[in-house]
Amino acid sequence: MNKTFYSLSGLPRSGSTLLSSILNQHPQIHSSETSCVLDILSDSSDSVMKQRHNYNISEEQEIKLYKSILHSFYDTIDKPIIFDKNRGWPKAAKRELITGERKMICTTRPIAEIVSSYILLLDKTVVGTSFIDKHLNSCYRPITTRNRAMCVWDGYLLKPYEVMKTALKTIRDDILLIAYDDICNDTDTVMQRVHSFFNINSSFTYNYTNIKHINSERDEEGWGIKGLHDIRPLIKRTSKPPQEIIGEELTAYFSKFDL
């Protein structure tokens, strides 16, 4: 089966998992969980660069190698449209040559809301077990809401933020930017935009009242946070204002970075 490969990226906690779950309802679409294929491609690229000193490797051979990895990775998926999810796609070198397509989805959300979302999950997690708390402990910093918030921003949110910010300046026409609020409040319009941007058959009707997350993520094993990628079967925004969670000062600080 011939497959078309697109990329799904975005800021953490900005709706990419929810959007991926909705896309997976479409009979022609497979949207992955957070995928390692880009990391495999990056490792392969590093190996090629090292071997260039000893062997004559043409760019054509290099690209064919990457394409074979991508197609082999998804060989068992019997659907013609693939959305591979990874936050690194906006900066991936030779992305268009590897996937054959330029277009991608990037989800976004106000930074203060993202940080607040992490804090709410951390408050439900046993103190000291999450990747955030372990980092704070390793730096001998007390586990407080402020320290957790700044750790989320500096250690885990700033990099994907900078990647997306650069991409929006350099390859803006390739990106379908989707806001978290729009996914929650106007889902049907969002899916129409997706269909239009990627030229997908728009006759399919999605079910927004019984959404299932078919791709599991190793939240507790990898991050020590239960429910990091959980979604509700019914789309409904329940988030409190970030001021109520991280306070006015941090909310104002993080608002400076909104895309």
N, C-alpha and C positions, 0 to 999 in steps of 0.2 A: 504494500500500500504506500502510495506517495503521501508524505506528510509535510505540512507547513508548520514551521516553528516560530513562535512568538515568545516574547519575554514578559514576565509579570514581576514587577519590582515595587518599591515604595518604602516609606518610613515604617518602622515598627509600630504595631498597635494602631494602624491606620486603615484597616479593613481589607487587606489583601487576602487573608484567609477566608473571610466571608465572601468576597468577590469570587475567589477561586471555587468555593463550594457551590455558588450559584452557577458559574460557568460549567461546572461538571454535570449539571442537569441536561445540558444540550447534548443530543446524541452524537454530534460530530466533534465534540471538544473534550480533550483531557487537559485539566489544569492540575499541575503537580503540587504536592506539599513543598516545603523548602527543599530545594533540590541540590545535590552535590555535583551535578554534571559540570557546572561552571568551574568548580574547584578542581575537578579532574582535568578539564581543559586547560586551566591555568598551570597546573603541575606539568602537563604535557608540553605546554609552551616553554616553561622553564627548562625542561629537558632538551627540547629542540634547540634553544639558544645555546646551551652548553655544548651540544654535539656539533654545532656549526663550525667550531674550531677544528674538528677532526674530519668532518664529512661534508660533502657538497649536497646540502638539502635545499631544494628549490622552494619558493613560496607555494607553488602549485602542489607539491608533495605535502607541505606543511598543512595547507588548508584541507586537503583530502583526508589527512590523518584526523584532524579535528572533526570534520564532517562524519567520518566513520564512527568516531566515539559517540557523537550526538545521536546518530541514527541507531547505533547498536543499543544505546542506553534505553531508547524508547521502542525497540523492535517489538516487544510483546504488547504494546498498546495498540489496540485495533480501532483507532480513531484518527481521522485525517488532520485534525488541527490540535496542535500541542502548545500549551502555555507553560513554559518552564519558569518556576518561581525562584528567584534569587535576588538579593538586594544589590549584588555586584554587577548585574547586567548593564546598567547605564554607563559604566566606565570600561566595560570589557573591550579589549583591543580586538579588532577584526570581527566584531560581533556580526556585522552584516554578511561578511564572507562566510562565516561559519554556519549561521542559521539560514542564510538566504533571504532574510527579511530584516528590514530596518525598524519596523514598528514595535512598540512595547506599551504596556500599561504601567503607570506609576501612581500609587495611592498616596494621599497626603492627609494631614490632620494638624491642627494647631499644636505646637510643641508642648505647651503647658498641659493640654489634654492628654497627650501621649505620656508625659511624665506622671501625671496624676493616675492614669490607668495602671501604670506599673506599680505605683505606691499602693493602690487598692489591692492589687494581687499580692504584694509583699506583706500587707497587713493580714492577709489570710493564710500566709505561709509561716511555718515554724521558724522563729528567729534564728538566724545563723545558717540556714540550709540553702538559701538561694544563692545564685552566682553574685548578686549584688552584695549581700551580707558577707559572703566569703571574701569578696574583694575588700570591703571595709575592714574586716577583721585582719586581713593580711597587711593593711596599712596602719593598723592600730588606731582606727578612727571609730568613734562611738556610732552605734546604729540608731540614727535619728531620721526623721522624715526629711530634713534638709540634706543631710549627708547622703541618704539614699537617692534623693532627687538629683543631686549634683553628680553622683556616681553614674546614674542612668544616663545623664546627658553627656558627661565627659567621656565615659568609657564605652558606651554602647549605642548612643543615639547620634552623637556628633558626626561620626564617620559616614553613616548612610545619609545623613542630612547634607553633608558637603558633597557627596557623590551626586545626589539628586540636584542640588543647587547648580553644580557645574554642568550637569546634563541638560538642565532647562535653559542654560545659556548657549550650549554648543549644539545640541541636537533636538531642539524644542519641537520641530515639525514631526519628529519620529515618535513623540510621546503623547499618549492619551492620559492626561492628568485627571485623576478622579478623586474628589474630596470625600472623606469619611462621612460627612454630613449628608452628602448626596446619595451615597449608598444606603444610608439608613432612612432618609426622608423621601427620596424620589428614585427608588430602585429601578422602576421600569424605564425611566428616561436614561439612567446610567447604562442599562443593558442595550437600549436602542443606540446609544453613542458607541458602545463597544462593537455592535454589529456593523454600524456604518463605517467606523474607523478601520476595521479589519475585513470588511466586505464579506461578512458572514450572513448566511440565510437568516432573515429576520422573522420568519413565519412561526418560529418556535415560541411557545408560551411557557415562561418560567413560573415555578410555584414559590412564592415568597412566604408561605405560611407553614412550610414543612421542609426547611433546609437541613440537609444532612452533610456532616463533615466526613467524607469517605476516606480522606488521606490523614492518617494519624501523624502527629509530631511528637518527638521524644522530649516533652517539656520537663518532666521531673528528672529524667536521666541526664539530660543535657544542661538544663538551666536551674533545676531545683525549685521550680515554680509550677505548682499544679494549676492547670486551666489556662496556661499562657495562650493557647490557640483554640480554646473552646469557643463554640458559637451557639447561639440560641436557634431553635427551629423556626421561630418567628422573628422577623426583623423588627427590632424595637430598641430605640436609644434610651438607655437608663442611666447614663453617666451624670454624676453630679458636676456642678461647675468647679473648675480647678481651684478656684479661690477657697472653696470649702475643704479641699484636700491638702493642698500644699501652701495655702496662704496667699495673700495679696502680693507680697514682695516677690516671691518666686514666680508667680503667675505673670507679673509685669516683666520680670527679667526674661523669661522664656518667650514671651510674646514678641520680643525683638527679632526672633529668629524665624518667624513664620514665613513660609514660602509664598 
